[in-house]
Amino acid sequence: MRELVQEWQTADEAGTELVAAELFAVFASADCVIFNGGLGAGKTTLIRYFCGHYQVGRVTSPTFTIVNIYNSKPVIYHFDFYRLLSSDELFEIGFYEYIEDREAITLIEWGGMFPEVLPERRYEIEIEQGEENNRNIKLYRIKPDNE
């Protein structure tokens, strides 16, 4: 089941930073959060501001490394599926061990590319670009239909 939790309209990075502050109050250890949106939509920017609330210094998109690990409390695993050709590559890097870590928050850019590997319970953030710097950001909670 997919439930819309909240929606924001932002006009600049300051607005994105305010959204990240609200997300900081929502997400906790063991949560998996999927970030979807086109190229340049602001997925990494939103993640950077979110991680800033955990005193993570440098946040970059792990496009080439596939995963960045931020040693905050809780630990944050930051994945980017954009360059992956198949979900088999995730198995090779131990992805399933990462998402089963109940002491960490897992953030995944382009997670919609391989929905079959995502946990049944998760959050999804959709970022739609408008004109200029405007963004429409939607937060969804995903859970099994029988709950």
N, CA and C atoms as a LAMMPS dump frame, in Angstrom:
ITEM: TIMESTEP
0
ITEM: NUMBER OF ATOMS
441
ITEM: BOX BOUNDS ff ff ff
-5.0000000000000000e+02 5.0000000000000000e+02
-5.0000000000000000e+02 5.0000000000000000e+02
-5.0000000000000000e+02 5.0000000000000000e+02
ITEM: ATOMS id mol type element x y z
1 1 1 N 0.843 -1.167 0
2 1 2 C 0 0 0
3 1 3 C 0.897 1.242 0
4 2 1 N 0.537 2.221 -0.792
5 2 2 C 1.29 3.466 -0.92
6 2 3 C 0.433 4.615 -0.399
7 3 1 N 0.938 5.282 0.632
8 3 2 C 0.183 6.351 1.293
9 3 3 C 0.966 7.66 1.226
10 4 1 N 0.343 8.703 0.715
11 4 2 C 0.966 10.024 0.699
12 4 3 C 0.997 10.56 2.123
13 5 1 N 2.198 10.876 2.61
14 5 2 C 2.368 11.378 3.976
15 5 3 C 2.384 12.896 3.991
16 6 1 N 3.134 13.479 3.047
17 6 2 C 3.258 14.931 3.027
18 6 3 C 3.745 15.382 1.658
19 7 1 N 3.46 16.637 1.35
20 7 2 C 3.89 17.229 0.086
21 7 3 C 4.389 18.645 0.347
22 8 1 N 5.456 19.032 -0.331
23 8 2 C 6.034 20.36 -0.186
24 8 3 C 6.247 20.978 -1.568
25 9 1 N 6.191 22.286 -1.6
26 9 2 C 6.567 23.07 -2.777
27 9 3 C 7.759 23.926 -2.35
28 10 1 N 8.852 23.844 -3.102
29 10 2 C 10.014 24.664 -2.769
30 10 3 C 10.387 25.517 -3.98
31 11 1 N 11.004 26.655 -3.718
32 11 2 C 11.395 27.573 -4.782
33 11 3 C 12.903 27.765 -4.858
34 12 1 N 13.628 27.217 -3.861
35 12 2 C 15.079 27.396 -3.835
36 12 3 C 15.696 26.372 -2.874
37 13 1 N 17.023 26.416 -2.759
38 13 2 C 17.702 25.466 -1.868
39 13 3 C 17.335 25.673 -0.413
40 14 1 N 17.012 26.889 -0.024
41 14 2 C 16.595 27.137 1.361
42 14 3 C 15.309 26.357 1.659
43 15 1 N 14.42 26.286 0.689
44 15 2 C 13.205 25.498 0.862
45 15 3 C 13.502 24.016 0.971
46 16 1 N 14.462 23.555 0.181
47 16 2 C 14.872 22.151 0.25
48 16 3 C 15.475 21.841 1.613
49 17 1 N 16.239 22.783 2.147
50 17 2 C 16.831 22.602 3.471
51 17 3 C 15.75 22.484 4.547
52 18 1 N 14.675 23.251 4.421
53 18 2 C 13.565 23.157 5.378
54 18 3 C 12.86 21.799 5.276
55 19 1 N 12.708 21.28 4.058
56 19 2 C 12.12 19.951 3.88
57 19 3 C 13 18.909 4.564
58 20 1 N 14.316 19.008 4.38
59 20 2 C 15.242 18.068 5.013
60 20 3 C 15.103 18.09 6.531
61 21 1 N 14.891 19.264 7.097
62 21 2 C 14.709 19.374 8.552
63 21 3 C 13.451 18.623 8.99
64 22 1 N 12.391 18.713 8.2
65 22 2 C 11.166 17.98 8.54
66 22 3 C 11.374 16.471 8.394
67 23 1 N 12.125 16.066 7.379
68 23 2 C 12.393 14.638 7.185
69 23 3 C 13.25 14.084 8.316
70 24 1 N 14.132 14.913 8.86
71 24 2 C 14.966 14.512 9.988
72 24 3 C 14.098 14.065 11.163
73 25 1 N 12.939 14.691 11.317
74 25 2 C 12.023 14.331 12.406
75 25 3 C 11.221 13.07 12.088
76 26 1 N 11.221 12.633 10.839
77 26 2 C 10.427 11.476 10.421
78 26 3 C 11.252 10.192 10.397
79 27 1 N 12.425 10.246 9.785
80 27 2 C 13.214 9.035 9.567
81 27 3 C 14.064 8.677 10.776
82 28 1 N 14.244 7.366 10.984
83 28 2 C 15.016 6.87 12.122
84 28 3 C 15.775 5.612 11.699
85 29 1 N 16.545 5.073 12.616
86 29 2 C 17.27 3.832 12.362
87 29 3 C 16.321 2.782 11.801
88 30 1 N 16.818 1.976 10.897
89 30 2 C 16.118 0.876 10.236
90 30 3 C 15.236 1.349 9.086
91 31 1 N 15.127 2.658 8.864
92 31 2 C 14.317 3.136 7.747
93 31 3 C 15.105 3.078 6.442
94 32 1 N 14.385 2.762 5.384
95 32 2 C 14.918 2.787 4.03
96 32 3 C 14.112 3.835 3.272
97 33 1 N 14.825 4.76 2.616
98 33 2 C 14.177 5.859 1.923
99 33 3 C 14.659 5.885 0.475
100 34 1 N 13.708 5.842 -0.449
101 34 2 C 13.994 5.846 -1.872
102 34 3 C 13.783 7.259 -2.402
103 35 1 N 14.728 7.755 -3.199
104 35 2 C 14.636 9.09 -3.791
105 35 3 C 14.532 8.936 -5.299
106 36 1 N 13.42 9.377 -5.854
107 36 2 C 13.207 9.309 -7.294
108 36 3 C 12.964 10.701 -7.85
109 37 1 N 13.453 10.928 -9.05
110 37 2 C 13.304 12.199 -9.74
111 37 3 C 14.273 12.216 -10.9
112 38 1 N 14.052 13.067 -11.844
113 38 2 C 14.916 13.142 -13.019
114 38 3 C 16.315 13.63 -12.68
115 39 1 N 17.173 13.613 -13.685
116 39 2 C 18.519 14.157 -13.514
117 39 3 C 18.418 15.625 -13.114
118 40 1 N 19.16 16.004 -12.094
119 40 2 C 19.154 17.385 -11.648
120 40 3 C 17.935 17.793 -10.837
121 41 1 N 17.114 16.829 -10.448
122 41 2 C 15.892 17.15 -9.694
123 41 3 C 16.19 17.624 -8.277
124 42 1 N 17.323 17.216 -7.729
125 42 2 C 17.682 17.631 -6.374
126 42 3 C 17.74 16.504 -5.363
127 43 1 N 17.846 15.266 -5.837
128 43 2 C 17.908 14.126 -4.915
129 43 3 C 19.119 14.235 -3.991
130 44 1 N 20.291 14.433 -4.564
131 44 2 C 21.509 14.517 -3.755
132 44 3 C 21.495 15.754 -2.862
133 45 1 N 20.952 16.846 -3.349
134 45 2 C 20.87 18.067 -2.541
135 45 3 C 20.012 17.833 -1.301
136 46 1 N 18.863 17.204 -1.483
137 46 2 C 17.994 16.907 -0.338
138 46 3 C 18.692 15.967 0.636
139 47 1 N 19.382 14.958 0.117
140 47 2 C 20.125 14.027 0.973
141 47 3 C 21.24 14.755 1.716
142 48 1 N 21.931 15.658 1.04
143 48 2 C 23.023 16.407 1.685
144 48 3 C 22.489 17.215 2.868
145 49 1 N 21.37 17.898 2.677
146 49 2 C 20.793 18.674 3.781
147 49 3 C 20.29 17.755 4.895
148 50 1 N 19.687 16.636 4.536
149 50 2 C 19.224 15.676 5.542
150 50 3 C 20.407 15.172 6.368
151 51 1 N 21.47 14.758 5.702
152 51 2 C 22.645 14.233 6.411
153 51 3 C 23.326 15.3 7.266
154 52 1 N 23.195 16.546 6.877
155 52 2 C 23.753 17.635 7.672
156 52 3 C 23.187 17.671 9.078
157 53 1 N 21.965 17.208 9.265
158 53 2 C 21.36 17.155 10.6
159 53 3 C 22.023 16.095 11.479
160 54 1 N 22.789 15.214 10.861
161 54 2 C 23.56 14.191 11.593
162 54 3 C 25.048 14.55 11.626
163 55 1 N 25.36 15.789 11.33
164 55 2 C 26.729 16.297 11.312
165 55 3 C 27.616 15.56 10.299
166 56 1 N 27.032 15.083 9.217
167 56 2 C 27.83 14.495 8.138
168 56 3 C 28.404 15.663 7.352
169 57 1 N 29.717 15.663 7.165
170 57 2 C 30.367 16.764 6.46
171 57 3 C 30.12 16.743 4.967
172 58 1 N 30.91 15.997 4.263
173 58 2 C 30.842 15.978 2.797
174 58 3 C 29.904 14.874 2.319
175 59 1 N 28.876 15.254 1.584
176 59 2 C 27.924 14.303 1.009
177 59 3 C 27.963 14.458 -0.5
178 60 1 N 28.297 13.378 -1.185
179 60 2 C 28.308 13.379 -2.643
180 60 3 C 27.504 12.191 -3.135
181 61 1 N 27.038 12.285 -4.364
182 61 2 C 26.29 11.178 -4.942
183 61 3 C 27.251 10.026 -5.224
184 62 1 N 26.914 8.822 -4.767
185 62 2 C 27.79 7.668 -5.005
186 62 3 C 27.549 7.027 -6.373
187 63 1 N 27.454 7.864 -7.404
188 63 2 C 27.157 7.369 -8.745
189 63 3 C 28.16 6.319 -9.195
190 64 1 N 29.434 6.525 -8.914
191 64 2 C 30.464 5.587 -9.368
192 64 3 C 30.841 4.563 -8.313
193 65 1 N 30.713 4.922 -7.049
194 65 2 C 31.07 3.984 -5.978
195 65 3 C 29.896 3.118 -5.553
196 66 1 N 28.706 3.453 -5.966
197 66 2 C 27.42 2.802 -5.683
198 66 3 C 26.949 3.068 -4.255
199 67 1 N 27.856 3.071 -3.272
200 67 2 C 27.434 3.344 -1.899
201 67 3 C 28.473 4.209 -1.192
202 68 1 N 27.997 5.184 -0.444
203 68 2 C 28.808 5.952 0.497
204 68 3 C 28.307 5.614 1.886
205 69 1 N 29.229 5.477 2.817
206 69 2 C 28.866 5.203 4.204
207 69 3 C 29.266 6.416 5.032
208 70 1 N 28.293 6.988 5.719
209 70 2 C 28.534 8.142 6.572
210 70 3 C 28.493 7.663 8.019
211 71 1 N 29.608 7.814 8.702
212 71 2 C 29.746 7.315 10.07
213 71 3 C 29.155 8.292 11.075
214 72 1 N 27.873 8.482 10.959
215 72 2 C 27.128 9.326 11.887
216 72 3 C 26.433 8.416 12.891
217 73 1 N 25.641 9 13.746
218 73 2 C 24.818 8.207 14.667
219 73 3 C 23.373 8.563 14.405
220 74 1 N 22.587 7.715 13.76
221 74 2 C 22.954 6.39 13.261
222 74 3 C 23.792 6.491 11.982
223 75 1 N 24.411 5.379 11.635
224 75 2 C 25.145 5.282 10.373
225 75 3 C 24.154 5.48 9.237
226 76 1 N 24.596 6.152 8.175
227 76 2 C 23.753 6.352 6.997
228 76 3 C 24.439 5.699 5.807
229 77 1 N 23.697 4.828 5.113
230 77 2 C 24.157 4.225 3.86
231 77 3 C 23.467 4.981 2.724
232 78 1 N 24.266 5.509 1.817
233 78 2 C 23.747 6.323 0.714
234 78 3 C 24.092 5.618 -0.601
235 79 1 N 23.069 5.079 -1.252
236 79 2 C 23.235 4.341 -2.504
237 79 3 C 22.782 5.186 -3.686
238 80 1 N 23.336 4.865 -4.85
239 80 2 C 22.885 5.44 -6.109
240 80 3 C 22.847 4.313 -7.138
241 81 1 N 21.651 3.979 -7.605
242 81 2 C 21.473 2.871 -8.559
243 81 3 C 21.611 3.306 -10.017
244 82 1 N 21.841 4.573 -10.282
245 82 2 C 21.76 5.114 -11.641
246 82 3 C 22.61 4.366 -12.663
247 83 1 N 23.834 4.039 -12.328
248 83 2 C 24.742 3.424 -13.301
249 83 3 C 24.684 1.891 -13.326
250 84 1 N 23.869 1.296 -12.487
251 84 2 C 23.794 -0.164 -12.433
252 84 3 C 23.049 -0.711 -13.643
253 85 1 N 23.557 -1.805 -14.163
254 85 2 C 22.91 -2.444 -15.307
255 85 3 C 21.926 -3.518 -14.881
256 86 1 N 22.171 -4.114 -13.711
257 86 2 C 21.248 -5.131 -13.201
258 86 3 C 21.33 -5.165 -11.681
259 87 1 N 20.298 -5.738 -11.072
260 87 2 C 20.284 -5.834 -9.612
261 87 3 C 21.325 -6.842 -9.118
262 88 1 N 21.871 -7.662 -10.003
263 88 2 C 22.934 -8.602 -9.614
264 88 3 C 24.147 -7.868 -9.052
265 89 1 N 24.394 -6.666 -9.55
266 89 2 C 25.527 -5.886 -9.057
267 89 3 C 25.351 -5.525 -7.582
268 90 1 N 24.122 -5.395 -7.137
269 90 2 C 23.862 -5.085 -5.728
270 90 3 C 24.248 -6.255 -4.836
271 91 1 N 23.976 -7.44 -5.303
272 91 2 C 24.35 -8.641 -4.548
273 91 3 C 25.864 -8.681 -4.351
274 92 1 N 26.602 -8.317 -5.394
275 92 2 C 28.069 -8.357 -5.345
276 92 3 C 28.659 -7.409 -4.313
277 93 1 N 27.976 -6.307 -4.017
278 93 2 C 28.518 -5.349 -3.039
279 93 3 C 27.92 -5.515 -1.65
280 94 1 N 27.086 -6.53 -1.459
281 94 2 C 26.515 -6.779 -0.139
282 94 3 C 25.326 -5.904 0.202
283 95 1 N 24.598 -5.445 -0.796
284 95 2 C 23.464 -4.543 -0.587
285 95 3 C 22.474 -5.083 0.441
286 96 1 N 22.192 -6.359 0.382
287 96 2 C 21.161 -6.926 1.257
288 96 3 C 21.574 -6.876 2.728
289 97 1 N 22.865 -6.959 3.001
290 97 2 C 23.337 -6.806 4.381
291 97 3 C 23.146 -5.367 4.853
292 98 1 N 23.385 -4.419 3.957
293 98 2 C 23.201 -3.013 4.324
294 98 3 C 21.755 -2.734 4.704
295 99 1 N 20.801 -3.147 3.865
296 99 2 C 19.413 -2.778 4.141
297 99 3 C 18.812 -3.547 5.317
298 100 1 N 19.478 -4.596 5.746
299 100 2 C 19.007 -5.324 6.923
300 100 3 C 19.593 -4.779 8.221
301 101 1 N 20.483 -3.8 8.129
302 101 2 C 21.108 -3.203 9.306
303 101 3 C 20.069 -2.341 10.028
304 102 1 N 19.561 -2.812 11.152
305 102 2 C 18.504 -2.124 11.901
306 102 3 C 19.024 -0.894 12.655
307 103 1 N 20.341 -0.706 12.668
308 103 2 C 20.933 0.435 13.364
309 103 3 C 21.269 1.581 12.418
310 104 1 N 20.915 1.449 11.152
311 104 2 C 21.299 2.441 10.141
312 104 3 C 20.076 2.955 9.388
313 105 1 N 20.26 4.102 8.742
314 105 2 C 19.277 4.636 7.801
315 105 3 C 19.849 4.405 6.411
316 106 1 N 19.039 3.881 5.506
317 106 2 C 19.484 3.628 4.14
318 106 3 C 18.761 4.58 3.193
319 107 1 N 19.537 5.337 2.422
320 107 2 C 19.012 6.285 1.451
321 107 3 C 19.416 5.807 0.061
322 108 1 N 18.469 5.722 -0.867
323 108 2 C 18.755 5.174 -2.188
324 108 3 C 18.257 6.122 -3.279
325 109 1 N 19.203 6.662 -4.049
326 109 2 C 18.843 7.449 -5.222
327 109 3 C 18.561 6.498 -6.378
328 110 1 N 17.563 6.813 -7.175
329 110 2 C 17.172 6.008 -8.333
330 110 3 C 16.727 4.604 -7.93
331 111 1 N 16.183 4.45 -6.742
332 111 2 C 15.749 3.146 -6.256
333 111 3 C 14.666 2.514 -7.108
334 112 1 N 13.893 3.313 -7.816
335 112 2 C 12.842 2.786 -8.669
336 112 3 C 13.342 1.963 -9.834
337 113 1 N 14.64 1.997 -10.09
338 113 2 C 15.195 1.2 -11.188
339 113 3 C 15.121 -0.294 -10.894
340 114 1 N 15.184 -0.669 -9.621
341 114 2 C 15.169 -2.08 -9.234
342 114 3 C 14.218 -2.276 -8.049
343 115 1 N 12.917 -2.109 -8.282
344 115 2 C 11.965 -2.209 -7.167
345 115 3 C 11.945 -3.587 -6.514
346 116 1 N 12.379 -4.603 -7.225
347 116 2 C 12.355 -5.962 -6.679
348 116 3 C 13.325 -6.152 -5.513
349 117 1 N 14.297 -5.27 -5.347
350 117 2 C 15.26 -5.425 -4.248
351 117 3 C 14.904 -4.567 -3.03
352 118 1 N 13.883 -3.752 -3.158
353 118 2 C 13.552 -2.82 -2.079
354 118 3 C 12.736 -3.504 -0.995
355 119 1 N 12.931 -3.092 0.261
356 119 2 C 12.134 -3.666 1.349
357 119 3 C 10.653 -3.329 1.183
358 120 1 N 9.807 -4.208 1.687
359 120 2 C 8.357 -3.977 1.594
360 120 3 C 7.934 -2.721 2.341
361 121 1 N 8.562 -2.481 3.486
362 121 2 C 8.285 -1.276 4.28
363 121 3 C 9.396 -0.275 4.006
364 122 1 N 8.992 0.891 3.509
365 122 2 C 9.988 1.91 3.172
366 122 3 C 9.258 3.238 2.973
367 123 1 N 10.057 4.266 2.786
368 123 2 C 9.539 5.562 2.374
369 123 3 C 10.021 5.82 0.952
370 124 1 N 9.239 6.573 0.208
371 124 2 C 9.665 7.002 -1.119
372 124 3 C 9.455 8.501 -1.233
373 125 1 N 10.437 9.167 -1.795
374 125 2 C 10.353 10.595 -2.035
375 125 3 C 10.416 10.804 -3.543
376 126 1 N 9.437 11.499 -4.061
377 126 2 C 9.423 11.854 -5.48
378 126 3 C 9.667 13.347 -5.589
379 127 1 N 10.632 13.707 -6.428
380 127 2 C 10.957 15.112 -6.641
381 127 3 C 10.666 15.437 -8.102
382 128 1 N 9.785 16.395 -8.304
383 128 2 C 9.453 16.842 -9.654
384 128 3 C 9.954 18.267 -9.826
385 129 1 N 10.66 18.493 -10.928
386 129 2 C 11.158 19.822 -11.234
387 129 3 C 10.082 20.651 -11.907
388 130 1 N 9.975 21.884 -11.458
389 130 2 C 9.091 22.839 -12.114
390 130 3 C 9.94 23.838 -12.873
391 131 1 N 9.402 25.004 -13.085
392 131 2 C 10.164 26.057 -13.751
393 131 3 C 11.22 26.601 -12.803
394 132 1 N 12.339 26.989 -13.377
395 132 2 C 13.477 27.539 -12.64
396 132 3 C 13.885 26.584 -11.519
397 133 1 N 13.881 27.049 -10.272
398 133 2 C 14.324 26.219 -9.147
399 133 3 C 13.173 25.587 -8.369
400 134 1 N 11.954 25.696 -8.869
401 134 2 C 10.799 25.154 -8.157
402 134 3 C 10.812 23.637 -8.153
403 135 1 N 10.439 23.076 -7.003
404 135 2 C 10.362 21.626 -6.855
405 135 3 C 9.058 21.261 -6.148
406 136 1 N 8.49 20.146 -6.557
407 136 2 C 7.366 19.539 -5.86
408 136 3 C 7.906 18.249 -5.26
409 137 1 N 7.886 18.154 -3.94
410 137 2 C 8.457 17.003 -3.238
411 137 3 C 7.333 16.28 -2.511
412 138 1 N 7.214 14.989 -2.778
413 138 2 C 6.174 14.18 -2.137
414 138 3 C 6.818 13.048 -1.364
415 139 1 N 6.329 12.842 -0.145
416 139 2 C 6.794 11.752 0.715
417 139 3 C 5.679 10.716 0.819
418 140 1 N 6.024 9.467 0.487
419 140 2 C 5.086 8.35 0.583
420 140 3 C 5.593 7.32 1.584
421 141 1 N 4.673 6.673 2.263
422 141 2 C 4.994 5.514 3.107
423 141 3 C 4.488 4.285 2.359
424 142 1 N 5.377 3.304 2.207
425 142 2 C 5.037 2.071 1.523
426 142 3 C 5.034 0.941 2.557
427 143 1 N 3.968 0.155 2.522
428 143 2 C 3.904 -0.999 3.421
429 143 3 C 3.08 -2.1 2.751
430 144 1 N 3.206 -3.332 3.231
431 144 2 C 2.453 -4.438 2.628
432 144 3 C 0.955 -4.176 2.681
433 145 1 N 0.231 -4.668 1.696
434 145 2 C -1.221 -4.462 1.608
435 145 3 C -1.976 -5.028 2.798
436 146 1 N -1.441 -6.061 3.441
437 146 2 C -2.168 -6.724 4.534
438 146 3 C -2.002 -6.006 5.877
439 147 1 N -1.36 -4.855 5.89
440 147 2 C -1.201 -4.106 7.15
441 147 3 C -2.206 -2.979 7.237
